[in-house]
Amino acid sequence: MIKILLDSVGVNIVSENFDFFQEKKDKCEFYISPTVLEEFTNMNSIDYDKLKEKTIEEQNDYILKRIKKHEKFIVLLIQLSKLTPKFLLDSVLIANHSRVGCACLGDGIVYKTILKETKGNVNDAIIADTAVNNDCYLLTGDDTLYKKMTANNYKVLNIEDCKKLLA
């Protein structure tokens, strides 16, 4: 059985290719972690600071877009539930990022390898560490993360790789 950890972009990939993944669920198991869930749900949140700078019309447009995104999010969760993903704890505990009780005390080797010098991709590094330490492929559409995972010989998939692997 092929183990696939989804990052937040991976969840969108699954949604966009749902019929394919539903047909292949006998060949693979899907996994999700706390950082993925939090990152994914935060994509739909309203940035109230942005609203302060906008006109009433712009605020209305912004809120309507968020409502549409929220509706899409509900559909994604329903689709995801049909694939019965398993929950994995984050494999590394990072201060100010990890949730207590949802992370393990890992060595952080993969985390440090993936983390950019700017530390602008902490969540990606946590998710990558979790995938590697749980012997999962990481399904992502993030080209930068994909290249860094590939360069370090970590298991990573984009949609094209996934279709080949599960053919």
Salt bridges, closest charged atoms under 4 A:
GLU29 OE2 - LYS86 NZ 2.70
GLU38 OE1 - ARG99 NE 2.79
ASP49 OD1 - LYS52 NZ 3.41
ASP135 OD1 - LYS155 NZ 2.74
